[in-house]
Amino acid sequence: QAASARGHDQIVQMLLSKGADVNAQGEWNTALQAASRKGHEQIVQMLLSKGADVNAQGGEYGTALQAASSQGHEQIVELLLDSGAIPPQEEGLLTRPG
């Protein structure tokens, strides 16, 4: 998740090619959520192509869609929606909790 959060696309690609679990959860929940929050579109695309769970829940932002939305990353929001992200049904869930 750290490489995804920091935008290190070559490292993310190397880890994925060596069999890293694309849906592993850690400090930033999943790598997809971390990359979505930080606005790293290329990494988001890479993770989705490797089967990242677009609707995984957990962490500070809930889902990758909520993470991207809370930071104003419109292109990533569109990419996640096109990849099957389910928008929250309750008002206010597209922004950071709290």
Secondary structure, 3 states (H helix, E strand, C coil): CHHHHHCCHHHHHHHHHCCCCCCCCECCECHHHHHHHHCCHHHHHHHHHCCCCCCCCECCCECHHHHHHHCCCHHHHHHHHHCCCCCCCCCCCCCCCC
